[in-house]
Amino acid sequence: MLFIVYDDFLISNLWWIAAIAVLLIAGIFYLVDFLIKRNKKKRSESPKPEIVASSYLEALGGKENILDKRLDKSRIVLVLKDYSLVKKEELEKIGVTGFILMSDKLTLVIKDKAEEVYKLIFSE
């Protein structure tokens, strides 16, 4: 008698049970995928500091091209001798998300890592 009631419940609610099972499985796959991608992103964001610093300096036309510098929240503001030496494509490849050129200042927008990049480049 108990099995008949149990079987009737399963049969009458089969669609709901299947839908919940599918959602749980999809959620587990999504969570695993999210964790794997986040872990890969963390590993790829940690290049060697000396390579990054030299890459930034090279893309800005060398250390002698920089007359003045300052950190402003998520931006690095630079005054350069020759703005034509700036290699924007290389700067974008190593993390600069935007450029603002106003009168005699070049502002590099580097979202969350501006302070870290500033310290790497100008630590001497």
N, C-alpha and C positions, 0 to 999 in steps of 0.2 A: 504494500500500500504506500509506503514512504517513497519507494522508487518511482511510482507512478506520478505522484505529486512533484517530485524533483524533476522528472523528465518533462512533465507538462510545463514547468517553469522555464526550463532551458529552451524548449521548443518555442514557447510564446515570446521569449525575450532574446532569441538568437541574433537578430539584427543589431540590437543594442550591445550585446556582448561582443560581437564581431567588430563593431565600430569602436568600442573602447579598446579592444585589443590592438587594432590597427593604429589608433592614436598613440597608444603607449609605445608601440614598436617604433613608429615614426619619431616620436619625441626622444627616444633613446638614441636613434641614429643621428638626429639633429644635434643632440648634446655631445655625442662622441665626435662628430665632424667639427663642431665649434671648438672643442678642446684641442683637437689636432691642429686646426688652423691657427689658433691662438699661440700654441706652443711653437709652431714653425715661424710665426711672425716675430716672436720674442728672440728666437735664435738668429734670424736674419737681420735684426736691428742692432746688433752689437759688433760692428766692424772694429778693427784695430784703431785706436786713437791716433797714432802717428800717421797712418795712411789717410785718415779723414782730415786731420789738420793740414797736412801737406796738400791734399786734394783741394781743400777750400782755398788755401793761399795761392796755389797755382791757378785756380779758376778765377781768382780775383786779380790776377796780374802780378802776383808776387808780393812779398812783405814790404818791399820798398815802394809799392804803388799805393799803400794804405797810409794816408796822412793822419786821420783821426778815426776813432771808433768808440761806440758806446752801445750798451745793452739797454733795450727798452721793451720790457715784458717778453713778448713772443717775437721780437724783432731785433736785428742787429743793424745799427745805423752806421754807415761808413762814409768818410770823405776820401775820395781817391784822386790821385794825380791825373790818371788817364782812364776814363770810363770805357774807352773802346777795347781795353785789354780784358774786360770782364767776359767770361765764357758762361753765358746763361744756361746753355744746355747741360754743361758739366755740373753746374750748381744744382740744377733740378734733379740730376741723377743721384746726387749725394744728399738730398733732403730739403732743399730750399723749395718752398711751395709758392712763393710769390716775390715779385720785385716791384719796388716803388722808387722811381727816379724823379726827384724834385730838386730843382736848381742845382746845388752842388752836393747833394746827398743821395746815396744809394741805400735803400732800406731792403734788407733781406728778411722775408717772413719765413720763420721756421717754427711752426705751431708749438708743440710741447717741448722741444729740445733746444730752444734758443740759448738758454743759459749754459747748458752743457756744451753746445757747439762753441759758444763764445769763449768759455774757459779752455777748451781744447785748442782753439786757434791762437788765442792771445795769452796763453799761460806764462809766457817768458817775460 
